[in-house]
Amino acid sequence: MSDDNAFRFLHPGRLVDGDLELILVEKRPADSSRGYVPAYEFAMRSVGQNTNMGNISLRIGNDENLEKYAGHIGYNVTPAYRGHRYAARSCQLILPLARRHEINPIWITCNPNNMASRRTCEIVGARFVETVEVPRKFYHLYKKSDRIKRRYRIDF
């Protein structure tokens, strides 16, 4: 890939929804040796506070791993902060950044028994597509005992 076609991270701007703010903590470059695409990592925080309530990532690319198993968006809310729709609100906040990177559709995956994540997908308007088995070749998921994923799709 020439320098003209090299991936460039964009400035996400201020990402705020009421009392929730996403703070960019890392721009992770691609690592082809590990099968990783470029990604933004954000902390979920209350506006003006330094306590992390969770995290959300936006992975940039289109490959089998992202589209079927890992998803473009991944999130986790710390147990003490669950029940406030922080994951859904955070997804909504990073969707414009995904659009700017021309990701369409956006895929979000979750484990079938994760009812909170399934609900998050519904709240952000993602459409359930299918349930898939995770093949062994996606070792990073497989070693975590993630064997089955539900796939949700957001179209712009």
OpenMM code with the backbone's topology and positions (N, CA, C; nanometers):
from openmm import Vec3, app, unit

residues = "MET SER ASP ASP ASN ALA PHE ARG PHE LEU HIS PRO GLY ARG LEU VAL ASP GLY ASP LEU GLU LEU ILE LEU VAL GLU LYS ARG PRO ALA ASP SER SER ARG GLY TYR VAL PRO ALA TYR GLU PHE ALA MET ARG SER VAL GLY GLN ASN THR ASN MET GLY ASN ILE SER LEU ARG ILE GLY ASN ASP GLU ASN LEU GLU LYS TYR ALA GLY HIS ILE GLY TYR ASN VAL THR PRO ALA TYR ARG GLY HIS ARG TYR ALA ALA ARG SER CYS GLN LEU ILE LEU PRO LEU ALA ARG ARG HIS GLU ILE ASN PRO ILE TRP ILE THR CYS ASN PRO ASN ASN MET ALA SER ARG ARG THR CYS GLU ILE VAL GLY ALA ARG PHE VAL GLU THR VAL GLU VAL PRO ARG LYS PHE TYR HIS LEU TYR LYS LYS SER ASP ARG ILE LYS ARG ARG TYR ARG ILE ASP PHE".split()
positions = [
    Vec3(0.0849, -0.1169, 0.0000),
    Vec3(0.0000, 0.0000, 0.0000),
    Vec3(0.0899, 0.1238, 0.0000),
    Vec3(0.0646, 0.2155, -0.0896),
    Vec3(0.1438, 0.3386, -0.0939),
    Vec3(0.1021, 0.4302, 0.0202),
    Vec3(0.1849, 0.5301, 0.0473),
    Vec3(0.1530, 0.6244, 0.1537),
    Vec3(0.0230, 0.6990, 0.1247),
    Vec3(-0.0075, 0.7216, -0.0054),
    Vec3(-0.1309, 0.7919, -0.0403),
    Vec3(-0.2545, 0.7114, -0.0015),
    Vec3(-0.2426, 0.5775, -0.0008),
    Vec3(-0.3553, 0.4923, 0.0312),
    Vec3(-0.3511, 0.4410, 0.1749),
    Vec3(-0.2533, 0.4829, 0.2524),
    Vec3(-0.2404, 0.4366, 0.3897),
    Vec3(-0.3599, 0.4828, 0.4723),
    Vec3(-0.3951, 0.4011, 0.5685),
    Vec3(-0.5060, 0.4355, 0.6559),
    Vec3(-0.4716, 0.5599, 0.7374),
    Vec3(-0.5695, 0.6466, 0.7517),
    Vec3(-0.5517, 0.7660, 0.8331),
    Vec3(-0.6630, 0.7735, 0.9371),
    Vec3(-0.6226, 0.7864, 1.0622),
    Vec3(-0.7202, 0.8083, 1.1674),
    Vec3(-0.7766, 0.9493, 1.1528),
    Vec3(-0.9034, 0.9638, 1.1829),
    Vec3(-0.9712, 1.0929, 1.1777),
    Vec3(-0.9880, 1.1466, 1.3194),
    Vec3(-1.0021, 1.2762, 1.3304),
    Vec3(-1.0319, 1.3348, 1.4608),
    Vec3(-1.1802, 1.3099, 1.4879),
    Vec3(-1.2130, 1.2399, 1.5960),
    Vec3(-1.3539, 1.2066, 1.6195),
    Vec3(-1.4395, 1.3226, 1.6669),
    Vec3(-1.3764, 1.4310, 1.7127),
    Vec3(-1.4532, 1.5415, 1.7693),
    Vec3(-1.4980, 1.5059, 1.9099),
    Vec3(-1.5753, 1.5954, 1.9695),
    Vec3(-1.6256, 1.5714, 2.1041),
    Vec3(-1.7505, 1.4843, 2.0938),
    Vec3(-1.7511, 1.3732, 2.1658),
    Vec3(-1.8603, 1.2764, 2.1596),
    Vec3(-1.9334, 1.2768, 2.2941),
    Vec3(-2.0462, 1.3482, 2.2975),
    Vec3(-2.1192, 1.3687, 2.4222),
    Vec3(-2.2685, 1.3458, 2.3993),
    Vec3(-2.3322, 1.2797, 2.4960),
    Vec3(-2.4768, 1.2587, 2.4983),
    Vec3(-2.5223, 1.2819, 2.6422),
    Vec3(-2.5683, 1.4015, 2.6711),
    Vec3(-2.6124, 1.4332, 2.8069),
    Vec3(-2.4984, 1.4207, 2.9059),
    Vec3(-2.5110, 1.3270, 2.9992),
    Vec3(-2.4086, 1.3069, 3.1019),
    Vec3(-2.2981, 1.2108, 3.0589),
    Vec3(-2.3071, 1.1532, 2.9401),
    Vec3(-2.2102, 1.0548, 2.8904),
    Vec3(-2.1150, 1.1191, 2.7901),
    Vec3(-1.9870, 1.0925, 2.8087),
    Vec3(-1.8862, 1.1408, 2.7151),
    Vec3(-1.7913, 1.0271, 2.6808),
    Vec3(-1.7562, 1.0160, 2.5533),
    Vec3(-1.6557, 0.9190, 2.5104),
    Vec3(-1.5228, 0.9912, 2.4977),
    Vec3(-1.4216, 0.9369, 2.5623),
    Vec3(-1.2874, 0.9935, 2.5605),
    Vec3(-1.1974, 0.9003, 2.4803),
    Vec3(-1.1354, 0.9522, 2.3755),
    Vec3(-1.0440, 0.8719, 2.2943),
    Vec3(-0.9207, 0.8402, 2.3775),
    Vec3(-0.8935, 0.7114, 2.3976),
    Vec3(-0.7775, 0.6712, 2.4773),
    Vec3(-0.6679, 0.6075, 2.3926),
    Vec3(-0.7043, 0.5584, 2.2732),
    Vec3(-0.6025, 0.4958, 2.1889),
    Vec3(-0.6499, 0.4895, 2.0440),
    Vec3(-0.5551, 0.5116, 1.9548),
    Vec3(-0.5741, 0.4834, 1.8126),
    Vec3(-0.4807, 0.3669, 1.7843),
    Vec3(-0.5391, 0.2494, 1.7684),
    Vec3(-0.4593, 0.1283, 1.7526),
    Vec3(-0.4383, 0.0986, 1.6038),
    Vec3(-0.3135, 0.1016, 1.5572),
    Vec3(-0.2884, 0.0742, 1.4156),
    Vec3(-0.3145, -0.0722, 1.3815),
    Vec3(-0.3259, -0.0982, 1.2540),
    Vec3(-0.3442, -0.2355, 1.2078),
    Vec3(-0.2222, -0.3194, 1.2447),
    Vec3(-0.2456, -0.4476, 1.2676),
    Vec3(-0.1384, -0.5437, 1.2920),
    Vec3(-0.1735, -0.6683, 1.2118),
    Vec3(-0.1262, -0.6721, 1.0880),
    Vec3(-0.1632, -0.7821, 0.9987),
    Vec3(-0.1137, -0.9168, 1.0496),
    Vec3(-0.0051, -0.9179, 1.1263),
    Vec3(0.0457, -1.0451, 1.1788),
    Vec3(-0.0527, -1.1084, 1.2772),
    Vec3(-0.1354, -1.0266, 1.3394),
    Vec3(-0.2351, -1.0770, 1.4344),
    Vec3(-0.3766, -1.0715, 1.3772),
    Vec3(-0.3893, -1.0214, 1.2556),
    Vec3(-0.5201, -1.0113, 1.1926),
    Vec3(-0.6033, -0.8962, 1.2467),
    Vec3(-0.5386, -0.7923, 1.2999),
    Vec3(-0.6095, -0.6780, 1.3566),
    Vec3(-0.6146, -0.5631, 1.2572),
    Vec3(-0.7289, -0.4985, 1.2515),
    Vec3(-0.7481, -0.3803, 1.1684),
    Vec3(-0.7283, -0.2566, 1.2559),
    Vec3(-0.7154, -0.1382, 1.1961),
    Vec3(-0.7055, -0.0164, 1.2776),
    Vec3(-0.8308, -0.0004, 1.3639),
    Vec3(-0.8126, 0.0576, 1.4821),
    Vec3(-0.9271, 0.0730, 1.5716),
    Vec3(-0.9109, 0.1947, 1.6607),
    Vec3(-1.0232, 0.2531, 1.6915),
    Vec3(-1.0323, 0.3604, 1.7910),
    Vec3(-1.0810, 0.2954, 1.9207),
    Vec3(-1.0210, 0.3344, 2.0323),
    Vec3(-1.0643, 0.2865, 2.1638),
    Vec3(-1.1065, 0.4074, 2.2467),
    Vec3(-1.2266, 0.4014, 2.3003),
    Vec3(-1.2808, 0.5107, 2.3801),
    Vec3(-1.3172, 0.4612, 2.5195),
    Vec3(-1.3007, 0.5483, 2.6178),
    Vec3(-1.3517, 0.5243, 2.7527),
    Vec3(-1.4872, 0.5922, 2.7646),
    Vec3(-1.5803, 0.5259, 2.8323),
    Vec3(-1.7095, 0.5858, 2.8642),
    Vec3(-1.6947, 0.6528, 3.0006),
    Vec3(-1.7267, 0.7809, 3.0059),
    Vec3(-1.7150, 0.8548, 3.1320),
    Vec3(-1.8325, 0.9498, 3.1488),
    Vec3(-1.8612, 0.9824, 3.2740),
    Vec3(-1.9548, 1.0919, 3.3007),
    Vec3(-1.8829, 1.2204, 3.2647),
    Vec3(-1.9541, 1.3139, 3.2057),
    Vec3(-1.8941, 1.4401, 3.1633),
    Vec3(-1.8200, 1.5039, 3.2808),
    Vec3(-1.6938, 1.5377, 3.2564),
    Vec3(-1.6125, 1.6048, 3.3565),
    Vec3(-1.5531, 1.5147, 3.4635),
    Vec3(-1.5762, 1.3841, 3.4539),
    Vec3(-1.5249, 1.2896, 3.5538),
    Vec3(-1.4145, 1.2036, 3.4920),
    Vec3(-1.3300, 1.1465, 3.5763),
    Vec3(-1.2212, 1.0612, 3.5281),
    Vec3(-1.2460, 0.9126, 3.5484),
    Vec3(-1.3598, 0.8762, 3.6042),
    Vec3(-1.3903, 0.7357, 3.6292),
    Vec3(-1.4427, 0.6696, 3.5025),
    Vec3(-1.3773, 0.5624, 3.4604),
    Vec3(-1.4233, 0.4878, 3.3441),
    Vec3(-1.5445, 0.4030, 3.3818),
    Vec3(-1.6503, 0.4160, 3.3027),
    Vec3(-1.7725, 0.3379, 3.3244),
    Vec3(-1.7780, 0.2190, 3.2293),
    Vec3(-1.6861, 0.2160, 3.1349),
    Vec3(-1.6814, 0.1100, 3.0354),
    Vec3(-1.5959, 0.1555, 2.9205),
    Vec3(-1.6033, 0.0814, 2.8095),
    Vec3(-1.5265, 0.1186, 2.6910),
    Vec3(-1.6000, 0.0760, 2.5657),
    Vec3(-1.5619, 0.1381, 2.4567),
    Vec3(-1.6189, 0.1040, 2.3265),
    Vec3(-1.5101, 0.1207, 2.2220),
    Vec3(-1.5101, 0.0316, 2.1250),
    Vec3(-1.4116, 0.0406, 2.0173),
    Vec3(-1.4832, 0.0426, 1.8827),
    Vec3(-1.4207, 0.1097, 1.7899),
    Vec3(-1.4657, 0.1120, 1.6511),
    Vec3(-1.3517, 0.0577, 1.5685),
    Vec3(-1.3763, -0.0575, 1.5051),
    Vec3(-1.2760, -0.1240, 1.4220),
    Vec3(-1.3028, -0.0891, 1.2764),
    Vec3(-1.1968, -0.0486, 1.2074),
    Vec3(-1.2120, 0.0009, 1.0706),
    Vec3(-1.1619, -0.1037, 0.9720),
    Vec3(-1.2507, -0.1497, 0.8877),
    Vec3(-1.2134, -0.2468, 0.7861),
    Vec3(-1.3322, -0.3329, 0.7488),
    Vec3(-1.3105, -0.4193, 0.6559),
    Vec3(-1.4132, -0.5139, 0.6122),
    Vec3(-1.3446, -0.6447, 0.5782),
    Vec3(-1.3487, -0.7360, 0.6726),
    Vec3(-1.2968, -0.8697, 0.6466),
    Vec3(-1.3886, -0.9703, 0.7146),
    Vec3(-1.3628, -1.0968, 0.6912),
    Vec3(-1.4493, -1.2019, 0.7449),
    Vec3(-1.4582, -1.1959, 0.8972),
    Vec3(-1.3458, -1.1734, 0.9636),
    Vec3(-1.3452, -1.1688, 1.1094),
    Vec3(-1.4371, -1.0587, 1.1617),
    Vec3(-1.4247, -0.9379, 1.1063),
    Vec3(-1.5091, -0.8267, 1.1516),
    Vec3(-1.6560, -0.8501, 1.1193),
    Vec3(-1.6824, -0.8844, 0.9969),
    Vec3(-1.8204, -0.8924, 0.9511),
    Vec3(-1.8983, -1.0082, 1.0124),
    Vec3(-1.8302, -1.1171, 1.0442),
    Vec3(-1.9024, -1.2337, 1.0957),
    Vec3(-1.8871, -1.2574, 1.2446),
    Vec3(-1.7704, -1.2222, 1.3021),
    Vec3(-1.7437, -1.2683, 1.4383),
    Vec3(-1.7129, -1.1575, 1.5387),
    Vec3(-1.6266, -1.0643, 1.5064),
    Vec3(-1.5844, -0.9618, 1.6034),
    Vec3(-1.6730, -0.8377, 1.5985),
    Vec3(-1.7152, -0.7995, 1.4795),
    Vec3(-1.7959, -0.6790, 1.4624),
    Vec3(-1.7109, -0.5538, 1.4505),
    Vec3(-1.7668, -0.4519, 1.3887),
    Vec3(-1.6993, -0.3223, 1.3780),
    Vec3(-1.7004, -0.2492, 1.5116),
    Vec3(-1.8042, -0.2736, 1.5903),
    Vec3(-1.8188, -0.2066, 1.7195),
    Vec3(-1.8157, -0.3118, 1.8295),
    Vec3(-1.7366, -0.2839, 1.9314),
    Vec3(-1.7323, -0.3688, 2.0506),
    Vec3(-1.7436, -0.2807, 2.1736),
    Vec3(-1.8135, -0.3257, 2.2752),
    Vec3(-1.8337, -0.2431, 2.3941),
    Vec3(-1.8419, -0.3300, 2.5180),
    Vec3(-1.8160, -0.2660, 2.6301),
    Vec3(-1.8263, -0.3303, 2.7606),
    Vec3(-1.8571, -0.2219, 2.8638),
    Vec3(-1.9587, -0.2441, 2.9440),
    Vec3(-1.9930, -0.1504, 3.0505),
    Vec3(-1.9592, -0.2174, 3.1837),
    Vec3(-1.8872, -0.1451, 3.2683),
    Vec3(-1.8508, -0.1945, 3.4005),
    Vec3(-1.9788, -0.2265, 3.4782),
    Vec3(-1.9827, -0.3415, 3.5469),
    Vec3(-2.1074, -0.3832, 3.6136),
    Vec3(-2.1749, -0.2753, 3.6984),
    Vec3(-2.1020, -0.1957, 3.7708),
    Vec3(-2.1626, -0.0928, 3.8572),
    Vec3(-2.2380, 0.0137, 3.7778),
    Vec3(-2.2110, 0.0253, 3.6467),
    Vec3(-2.2717, 0.1309, 3.5650),
    Vec3(-2.3735, 0.0776, 3.4647),
    Vec3(-2.4051, -0.0485, 3.4732),
    Vec3(-2.5012, -0.1065, 3.3795),
    Vec3(-2.6426, -0.0587, 3.4113),
    Vec3(-2.7287, -0.0648, 3.3088),
    Vec3(-2.8680, -0.0271, 3.3275),
    Vec3(-2.8995, 0.1157, 3.2902),
    Vec3(-2.8032, 0.1884, 3.2347),
    Vec3(-2.8243, 0.3281, 3.1968),
    Vec3(-2.8146, 0.3496, 3.0455),
    Vec3(-2.8098, 0.2394, 2.9718),
    Vec3(-2.7996, 0.2423, 2.8252),
    Vec3(-2.6718, 0.3091, 2.7756),
    Vec3(-2.5655, 0.3014, 2.8547),
    Vec3(-2.4385, 0.3612, 2.8133),
    Vec3(-2.3847, 0.2965, 2.6863),
    Vec3(-2.4011, 0.1658, 2.6706),
    Vec3(-2.3514, 0.0990, 2.5497),
    Vec3(-2.4269, 0.1483, 2.4266),
    Vec3(-2.5588, 0.1544, 2.4344),
    Vec3(-2.6390, 0.2003, 2.3199),
    Vec3(-2.6096, 0.3462, 2.2882),
    Vec3(-2.5997, 0.4273, 2.3912),
    Vec3(-2.5710, 0.5692, 2.3699),
    Vec3(-2.4313, 0.5868, 2.3099),
    Vec3(-2.3360, 0.5061, 2.3545),
    Vec3(-2.1998, 0.5135, 2.3001),
    Vec3(-2.1970, 0.4704, 2.1537),
    Vec3(-2.2724, 0.3655, 2.1217),
    Vec3(-2.2809, 0.3237, 1.9803),
    Vec3(-2.3324, 0.4375, 1.8942),
    Vec3(-2.4378, 0.5033, 1.9399),
    Vec3(-2.4940, 0.6152, 1.8642),
    Vec3(-2.3910, 0.7253, 1.8454),
    Vec3(-2.3088, 0.7489, 1.9477),
    Vec3(-2.2084, 0.8553, 1.9390),
    Vec3(-2.0980, 0.8248, 1.8385),
    Vec3(-2.0634, 0.6972, 1.8197),
    Vec3(-1.9534, 0.6670, 1.7263),
    Vec3(-2.0018, 0.6331, 1.5853),
    Vec3(-2.1319, 0.6212, 1.5653),
    Vec3(-2.1814, 0.5931, 1.4294),
    Vec3(-2.1390, 0.6993, 1.3278),
    Vec3(-2.1419, 0.8294, 1.3600),
    Vec3(-2.0951, 0.9271, 1.2609),
    Vec3(-1.9479, 0.9073, 1.2209),
    Vec3(-1.8639, 0.8647, 1.3147),
    Vec3(-1.7241, 0.8376, 1.2819),
    Vec3(-1.7145, 0.7179, 1.1873),
    Vec3(-1.7958, 0.6172, 1.2097),
    Vec3(-1.7991, 0.5019, 1.1186),
    Vec3(-1.8430, 0.5462, 0.9794),
    Vec3(-1.9421, 0.6339, 0.9717),
    Vec3(-1.9868, 0.6857, 0.8424),
    Vec3(-1.8741, 0.7599, 0.7712),
    Vec3(-1.7991, 0.8399, 0.8469),
    Vec3(-1.6883, 0.9154, 0.7880),
    Vec3(-1.5823, 0.8220, 0.7309),
    Vec3(-1.5704, 0.7024, 0.7869),
    Vec3(-1.4773, 0.6020, 0.7331),
    Vec3(-1.5435, 0.5154, 0.6257),
    Vec3(-1.6678, 0.5493, 0.5917),
    Vec3(-1.7432, 0.4817, 0.4860),
    Vec3(-1.7639, 0.3334, 0.5134),
    Vec3(-1.7864, 0.3005, 0.6399),
    Vec3(-1.8207, 0.1633, 0.6759),
    Vec3(-1.9708, 0.1479, 0.6588),
    Vec3(-2.0101, 0.0636, 0.5684),
    Vec3(-2.1505, 0.0385, 0.5433),
    Vec3(-2.1643, -0.0972, 0.4743),
    Vec3(-2.2281, -0.1916, 0.5388),
    Vec3(-2.2956, -0.1830, 0.6671),
    Vec3(-2.1965, -0.1923, 0.7838),
    Vec3(-2.2488, -0.1619, 0.9020),
    Vec3(-2.1739, -0.1799, 1.0255),
    Vec3(-2.2262, -0.3078, 1.0906),
    Vec3(-2.1337, -0.3912, 1.1334),
    Vec3(-2.1693, -0.5166, 1.1999),
    Vec3(-2.1372, -0.5087, 1.3489),
    Vec3(-2.2300, -0.5568, 1.4298),
    Vec3(-2.2106, -0.5737, 1.5730),
    Vec3(-2.2442, -0.7188, 1.6042),
    Vec3(-2.1587, -0.7833, 1.6818),
    Vec3(-2.1861, -0.9219, 1.7193),
    Vec3(-2.1912, -0.9333, 1.8713),
    Vec3(-2.2586, -1.0378, 1.9174),
    Vec3(-2.2624, -1.0647, 2.0614),
    Vec3(-2.2872, -1.2130, 2.0831),
    Vec3(-2.2591, -1.2560, 2.2029),
    Vec3(-2.2877, -1.3939, 2.2390),
    Vec3(-2.4383, -1.4101, 2.2569),
    Vec3(-2.4938, -1.5242, 2.2182),
    Vec3(-2.6390, -1.5434, 2.2244),
    Vec3(-2.6998, -1.5236, 2.3634),
    Vec3(-2.6251, -1.5566, 2.4684),
    Vec3(-2.6806, -1.5451, 2.6036),
    Vec3(-2.6624, -1.4067, 2.6643),
    Vec3(-2.6044, -1.3132, 2.5916),
    Vec3(-2.5837, -1.1779, 2.6423),
    Vec3(-2.7056, -1.0926, 2.6072),
    Vec3(-2.8054, -1.0999, 2.6930),
    Vec3(-2.9318, -1.0312, 2.6658),
    Vec3(-2.9154, -0.8789, 2.6641),
    Vec3(-2.8267, -0.8254, 2.7482),
    Vec3(-2.8053, -0.6804, 2.7504),
    Vec3(-2.7470, -0.6328, 2.6179),
    Vec3(-2.6524, -0.7069, 2.5629),
    Vec3(-2.5933, -0.6686, 2.4354),
    Vec3(-2.6937, -0.6840, 2.3218),
    Vec3(-2.7740, -0.7866, 2.3278),
    Vec3(-2.8785, -0.8035, 2.2269),
    Vec3(-2.9737, -0.6838, 2.2301),
    Vec3(-3.0091, -0.6400, 2.3498),
    Vec3(-3.0991, -0.5252, 2.3645),
    Vec3(-3.0321, -0.3978, 2.3133),
    Vec3(-2.9010, -0.3832, 2.3410),
    Vec3(-2.8267, -0.2677, 2.2900),
    Vec3(-2.8368, -0.2624, 2.1383),
    Vec3(-2.8173, -0.3745, 2.0724),
    Vec3(-2.8264, -0.3792, 1.9263),
    Vec3(-2.9635, -0.3343, 1.8783),
    Vec3(-3.0673, -0.3795, 1.9455),
    Vec3(-3.2032, -0.3399, 1.9083),
    Vec3(-3.2249, -0.1893, 1.9274),
    Vec3(-3.1759, -0.1356, 2.0385),
    Vec3(-3.1944, 0.0069, 2.0690),
    Vec3(-3.1291, 0.0944, 1.9628),
    Vec3(-3.0101, 0.0547, 1.9139),
    Vec3(-2.9407, 0.1374, 1.8143),
    Vec3(-2.9932, 0.1140, 1.6729),
    Vec3(-3.0928, 0.0285, 1.6588),
    Vec3(-3.1541, 0.0071, 1.5283),
    Vec3(-3.0858, -0.0970, 1.4423),
    Vec3(-3.0025, -0.1798, 1.5052),
    Vec3(-2.9374, -0.2870, 1.4295),
    Vec3(-3.0384, -0.3993, 1.4056),
    Vec3(-3.0290, -0.4604, 1.2894),
    Vec3(-3.1199, -0.5680, 1.2509),
    Vec3(-3.0505, -0.7025, 1.2693),
    Vec3(-3.1139, -0.7947, 1.3424),
    Vec3(-3.0593, -0.9291, 1.3580),
    Vec3(-3.0569, -0.9982, 1.2223),
    Vec3(-2.9414, -1.0578, 1.1878),
    Vec3(-2.9260, -1.1254, 1.0591),
    Vec3(-2.9213, -1.2765, 1.0766),
    Vec3(-2.8336, -1.3240, 1.1662),
    Vec3(-2.8183, -1.4681, 1.1815),
    Vec3(-2.7308, -1.5002, 1.3023),
    Vec3(-2.7281, -1.6274, 1.3354),
    Vec3(-2.6371, -1.6805, 1.4361),
    Vec3(-2.5359, -1.7670, 1.3627),
    Vec3(-2.4066, -1.7494, 1.3955),
    Vec3(-2.3004, -1.8231, 1.3272),
    Vec3(-2.2078, -1.8905, 1.4287),
    Vec3(-2.1470, -2.0003, 1.3856),
    Vec3(-2.0448, -2.0663, 1.4666),
    Vec3(-1.9099, -2.0024, 1.4376),
    Vec3(-1.8307, -1.9805, 1.5418),
    Vec3(-1.6977, -1.9216, 1.5280),
    Vec3(-1.5991, -2.0338, 1.4951),
    Vec3(-1.5313, -2.0262, 1.3802),
    Vec3(-1.4335, -2.1306, 1.3469),
    Vec3(-1.3056, -2.1161, 1.4292),
    Vec3(-1.2354, -2.2247, 1.4463),
    Vec3(-1.1109, -2.2266, 1.5235),
    Vec3(-1.0067, -2.1302, 1.4696),
    Vec3(-1.0120, -2.0985, 1.3403),
    Vec3(-0.9093, -2.0101, 1.2831),
    Vec3(-0.9130, -1.8698, 1.3433),
    Vec3(-1.0242, -1.8336, 1.4074),
    Vec3(-1.0320, -1.7051, 1.4763),
    Vec3(-1.0010, -1.7297, 1.6235),
    Vec3(-0.8760, -1.7631, 1.6457),
    Vec3(-0.8270, -1.8114, 1.7743),
    Vec3(-0.8539, -1.7161, 1.8895),
    Vec3(-0.8386, -1.5848, 1.8658),
    Vec3(-0.8581, -1.4894, 1.9750),
    Vec3(-0.9989, -1.4973, 2.0334),
    Vec3(-1.0993, -1.5237, 1.9526),
    Vec3(-1.2350, -1.5419, 2.0027),
    Vec3(-1.2542, -1.6828, 2.0572),
    Vec3(-1.2026, -1.7795, 1.9831),
    Vec3(-1.2229, -1.9194, 2.0175),
    Vec3(-1.1631, -1.9516, 2.1535),
    Vec3(-1.0456, -1.8944, 2.1837),
    Vec3(-0.9807, -1.9246, 2.3119),
    Vec3(-1.0567, -1.8646, 2.4291),
    Vec3(-1.1418, -1.7626, 2.4047),
    Vec3(-1.2261, -1.7051, 2.5092),
    Vec3(-1.3561, -1.7838, 2.5253),
    Vec3(-1.3668, -1.8957, 2.4563),
    Vec3(-1.4867, -1.9802, 2.4560),
    Vec3(-1.6037, -1.9150, 2.3836),
    Vec3(-1.5747, -1.8186, 2.2977),
    Vec3(-1.6784, -1.7608, 2.2122),
    Vec3(-1.6944, -1.8539, 2.0919),
    Vec3(-1.7941, -1.9391, 2.0960),
    Vec3(-1.8140, -2.0379, 1.9899),
    Vec3(-1.9295, -2.0032, 1.8964),
    Vec3(-2.0209, -1.9197, 1.9454),
    Vec3(-2.1377, -1.8820, 1.8649),
    Vec3(-2.1589, -1.7310, 1.8800),
    Vec3(-2.1906, -1.6652, 1.7685),
    Vec3(-2.2145, -1.5204, 1.7688),
    Vec3(-2.3464, -1.4902, 1.6984),
    Vec3(-2.4184, -1.3945, 1.7533),
    Vec3(-2.5342, -1.3369, 1.6854),
    Vec3(-2.4840, -1.2163, 1.6086),
    Vec3(-2.5265, -1.2031, 1.4836),
    Vec3(-2.4817, -1.0936, 1.3978),
    Vec3(-2.5952, -0.9943, 1.3777),
    Vec3(-2.5622, -0.8659, 1.3984),
    Vec3(-2.6550, -0.7550, 1.3785),
    Vec3(-2.5952, -0.6574, 1.2782),
    Vec3(-2.6823, -0.5979, 1.1993),
    Vec3(-2.6387, -0.5115, 1.0895),
    Vec3(-2.7069, -0.3744, 1.0974),
    Vec3(-2.6248, -0.2701, 1.0777),
    Vec3(-2.6763, -0.1343, 1.0674),
    Vec3(-2.6406, -0.0842, 0.9284),
    Vec3(-2.7415, -0.0406, 0.8550),
    Vec3(-2.7197, 0.0160, 0.7206),
    Vec3(-2.7445, 0.1654, 0.7253),
    Vec3(-2.6654, 0.2388, 0.6474),
    Vec3(-2.6839, 0.3840, 0.6359),
    Vec3(-2.7541, 0.4164, 0.5070),
] * unit.nanometer
topology = app.Topology()
chain = topology.addChain("A")
for resn in residues:
    res = topology.addResidue(resn, chain)
    for name in ("N", "CA", "C"):
        topology.addAtom(name, app.Element.getBySymbol(name[0]), res)
